[in-house]
Amino acid sequence: MAYRISYDDKLPNSATNRRPEDASRMETFDTEQEALIRARELIEDGDCYAVAICDDSGEVLGGIRLQLKLGLAAE
């Protein structure tokens, strides 16, 4: 099963509340563990404003659920 990480690395334009077109990124991993490791890196670096993991079935893990799965404290 493939796991995809989607993340935004730029803030929305405050005037229009739209993200720049090149803000969304996606990476694919073969295992959940690889995806979780990468998600943790993105969150700890602090350069991303939204991080979510999605599996082939469409189940999305993001926000507080993702932080708990990674063992991070909810802020």
Secondary structure, 3 states (H helix, E strand, C coil): CCEEEEEECCCCECCCCECCCCCEEEEEECCHHHHHHHHHHHHHHCCCCEEEEEECCCCEEEHHHHHHHHCCCCC
